[in-house]
Amino acid sequence: SQQDGAPCKVCNGPAAGTHFGVRACRACSAFFRRALSSSNQFECFKSCPNSKDCKKCRLDRCIAAGMIPTVNLQNKCSQMAGTSSISFDFPIHPEVSLLQRLSTNYKDLSRKRFLIEQEILRGMPDLLLSNASTSKNITCFANFDLVNSIWRATAQLSIKFLHDSFTECDSLGDQNQFALFQNFIFLLYLSEGYFKAAKRFEKRPLERFFTTCSTTLEFSKYDEYFAGTEMAHPSAHPQVKEKFIELESQCRDLVVPILDRMDLREPEFVALLVIAVWSAVSENCPELAQIGERYRERIFKELHTLYRDVYELDNYATRLGELMTLTNALQMCSSSKITELQFLNFFEVFTKKSFASSIVRKTKATEEPMF
């Protein structure tokens, strides 16, 4: 049968049957068993996104492929919990496999985006560094053109995340694929920017937020943000600045108080990101609405399991309600940004080579070169 000839879902080599719930080769299934049973610590030092030799990355690929430990293996891991130094960012549970896979894919996306950003920033010695920089990692103050260049350079990684996470992407038409990508890009950077900033910066009201993995923007620095930017009509600078400050202030006031109350965990962040993006694209397309409803339904089910069985919360209705309120707020803020950029494009405020302009101007990724 076609299933018998299917490759290993982890490494694409010849599969040798079903192991831990997926088609896998003997080497990958044996590695997964050893990884969960051993007391060794697997670490990725953010320098091996494509290496087959990194055990941490290989374990992430096993989980992303859908491998679920057997009951005996889970028990063995629990017995070793006191001595094992393996750090799992997401708890292993057989009934939250989708959230596990999405979280692993998100970590992979974040790691690769971070590496690309650091390479870009190291090639720009005149950047104004922020006090969040360290000797190893660069964090700098954002400007519009720099953020655009980073979004453009990492766009293919976002497309890969969508295809790796949602198998239906492969069969979608160009227009629907682009709608999913467009909404994901804006939701990703907006949500991530405040999620990270709320944890990193203590002052309230929040004075700065992340615009990418390695760039931050202060509300008082919008003049510098747009200085020298790719505007076809520089005279529009003051109006554009005021509108962006208004949009970001509204978003901050909606989102940050909820983030502070919840102290959001990464699996919850990934859940809200996925719910928001599928909700955003479901409004005008029956095909996307049908796919989105399936993913939302499954994520809600896994969130119940996560809260009840993994986090062991007796009464999580309030937390789940807060998460949905946060999801709706971020979706609304993202939609407002897209609408505003489309409005500015109508008056040709930004040059057409600007990534922010092209991503809201097009309806298909194949219309003209974007990346």
N, C-alpha and C positions, 0 to 999 in steps of 0.2 A: 504494500500500500504506500501512498504518498507519505504517511506518517512514519513508516519504517525507514524510508530513505531521508528523513529530515535530519539536518545537521544539528550539532550541539548548539543550544541556544546561548551558551556562554562564550565559546571560542570559535564556533562555526566549523569545527572539525567533525569527523565522522562520529555520530552518536552511537551509543551502545545501550539503548533502551531508555526507560524513564527512571530518573533518579531524583528524589526529593521533589517530585511533582512536575518535572520538566524533562524534555528530551535532552540528554547530556552525555558527553563522553566519559569514560572511566576516570580519566585524569582529573577532570573538573569536579566530578562527584566526589572523588577521593579527597581532593583539595578542600572542598566545602566541609566534608566531615572532619578532616584534620583541623581546619581553621576554627571550627566551633568547639572542638574537643580539647584543643591545646591551651596552654597558659601563656603562649607567646603574644606579644603586642605587635600588631601590624600598624605601621604608620606610613602615610604618604606625605612626603615633604614638598608637595605641590610642584614637582619638577618632572613628573613622569606620566603625563596624561595619555600617552600612547604606548607606554611600556608594558610588555607582556610579563616582565619579571617582577613588577611591584605586587606584593601579596595583598596589600590593602586595596588596590584598584581591582585585583582579580576577585577578591571577596565581594566588593561592591558590584561587580558585573554578575556574580552568581545570584546575589539578591535581586538585582535589577531584572535578571532573566526570569525570576519568579520562584527560585528555589526556596522551599519551606522545610525546616528541620522536622524530622520524625519526632514522635512523642518521647521515645527513648533518648534521642540526642538532646532534646530540650531539657529533659530531666538531668542528663549528665552535665549540661551547661549550668543548670541551676545549682547543682551540687558543688561545682567548681567556682561559683560566683565569688567566694571569699578570697580565692587565690589568683583567679584569672586577671590578667592585665589588659585583655582585649577590650577596647572601648567601642561599644556600639552606640552610634548616635541615635539609632532608632530601635526600640525594643522589638525583638523577634516574636511574632505571634501569627499563627496560621490564618487568622480571620482578618488581618489587616494587610494582606499581601499587596493590594493596589497602592495604598499609602506608602508601604515600604519601598515599592519599585519607584514610585514618583519621587520620594525623598532621596533615594540613591541617585536617580537621574538628575535631580536638582543639584545635588552636591557636585556631581560630575560637571554639570553646566557651570556652576559657580567657580569651581577650581580652574577650568579652562579659560573662562572669561577673565578671571583674575590674572592668570599668566599672560594673556595677550595684553591686558591693560598695563601691566608692569613693564612689558617690553616697549609699548608705545611711550610710556612716561619716561623711561630711561633714555629714550632717544630725543627728549625735549628738555635740555638742561636749563632753559630759562623759566621753567614753570615755578610758580610760587607755591612752595610746599606748605601744607597745613601742619599744625602741631600734633596731628594724629599719625604722622609718619614715624617709622622706626628705621633702624640701621639697615634692615633687610627689605622692608616693604615701603613703597612710596605712596603717600596720600597727598593729593594736592587740591588747591582751590579750582573749582570748575570754571570753564567758560563755554559758551554755546558751541563754538566750533570744535573744541576738544571733545565735548560730550557727543556731538554728531559723529566725529571720527571713530570714537569707541563703539558707539551703537552700530555703525556700519561694519567695523572690523569684526564684531562678535555676532553679527546677525545670523550667519550660517549655523552657529552653535545653537541659537534659539530654535531655528528650524529643525535641527537634528533632535533637540530635546522633544519637540512636539511629535516627530515621527517615531522616536524611540518610546515615547510614553503612551501614545494613542495610535494603535494599529490602523484605525480607520483613515488616518491622514493620507495614507498611500493611495486610497481610492477616491479621494475628494477631487473635485475639479479645481482648476487654477484659481478661480475667483474665491471659492470657499476656503482653500488653503491659505490664500493671502489674507482673508478676513480674520482667520484664526491667528495667523502670525502677527498681523497689525495690532490686534487687541492684546495679544500676549506680550509684545514688546513694551507697550505703554503700561500695562498692569504690572509686569515684572519690575521695571525700574522704579515706578512710583511706589509700589507696595514694599519692595526691598529697601528703598531709600529711607522710608519712615520706620520700618521694622528694625533696621540696623541702628538708625539714629536714636531711636527711643531707648535702646539698650546702651548705646555708647555715650550719649551726651546727657548730663544731668539737669541742666538749666531748663526751666519752664517759664514762660512759653518757649518751646524749642526754637532755637535761633539758627540752626543749620541742619541740613539733611544730606544724605548721600544721593548723588545723581547717577553714579555708576559704582562699581565695587571699590574704586580707589579715588573718587573725586567727590568733594563736598561743596555745598553752596550755602552761603549765609543769606538770610532775608535782606540784610542791609547791604549786600554786595552785588545787587542786580545790575548796577551801572557797569561794574567790571565784568560781569558775566556776559553782557552783550557787546562790550567794547570790541570794535574791529571785526564784528561777526559778519557772516555771509548774508547781509541784508541788501536786497536790490534797491530798497528805498530807505537809506539811513535816517531820513527825517521822521520815520515812523517809530524810531527807537524809544522815545518817552512813553508813547501809548502802549507799545508792546511790553515794555518793562512793567508799567503799572498793571496791565492785565495779568501778566504772569505772577506778579506779587499777590494780586487778589486771588487768583486760582490756588496758589500754593498755601496762602494763609487760610483759605476755606478748608483745604484738605487737611492741613495741620490741626486746625481746631476740631475737625470731625474725628480724625484718626488717632492722634496722639493720646488723648484721654483714655480711649479704649485700650490701646496698647499698654499704657501704664497700669490700668486696672488688671489686665489679664496676665501680664508678663508672658506673652505668647511664646509657645514652644515651636520649634522648627516644623514638626509634622503638622501642626495646626496651620502654620503659615503656608505650607505647600498645599494643604487642603483648600484653604480660602483662595489661593491663587488659581487653582484648577477650577473650582466652582465659579469664580468670577469670570474667567475667560470663556468658559462654555456658556454661561448665562449671557454674556455680552454678545456672542455671535449667534445666539438662538432666536433673537427677536424677529429677524426678517428672513430666515431660511429654514424651512421644514426639515431638510436633511440634517443640518447642524443641530437643530432643536432636538431631534430624535436621538442623535448620538450624545448630545450634552445631557439629556435627561437620564440616560443610562449611567453616565459617569457621576452625575450629582447624586443619584439614588444610591449608588454603591459607596461613594465617599461618605454620605450621611450614615449609612449602615456601619461603615468601618470606624467612623468617629464615635459612634455609640459604644462600640467594642473597645476602642482606645481609651475612652474616659472611664468606662465601667471596669474592664478587666486588666488594663495595663496601668493606667494612672490611679485606679482604685478610688474613684470619686463616687461617693454615695449619692450626691445630688448635683448633677452636672447640667441641669436644664438651663440655669442662668448663664453658665460659661458657654454653652452651645449657642444660646441666644445672642450673647455678646459677639461671638465669632461670626454669626450671620449678619449682625449689624455692621461689624467691621468690613465684612466682605461687600455688602451693599454700598457702604461709604466709599471704599476704594474703587469699586466699579463705576460709581457716579463721578468720582474725581477724574478717573482715567478717561471716561467718555467726554467730560468737559474739556479736557486738554486736547483730545483729538478734534473735537468740534471747533475749538478756538484756532488750532493750527489750520484746519480746513478753511475757516473764515479768512485768516491772514493770507493763505494761499490764493484765495479768490482775488485779493488785491495785490498779489505778487510781491508780498513783503520780503520773503526770503528768496534767494537765488535757487534755481531749480536743481542745482547740484547738491544742495543741502539735503542730508539724509532725512531730517525731520520734515522737510517739504515733500520729498519723494514718497515717503511712507504713508502720508495721508492723501497725496494726490492720486495715487494709483489704485487700481482695483485688482490688478494681477501682477505677480512677481515677474511675469514673462513679457510685460509690455515694453520695457527698456531696461538696460543694465542698471542695477541698484547697488550691488555689492562689489 
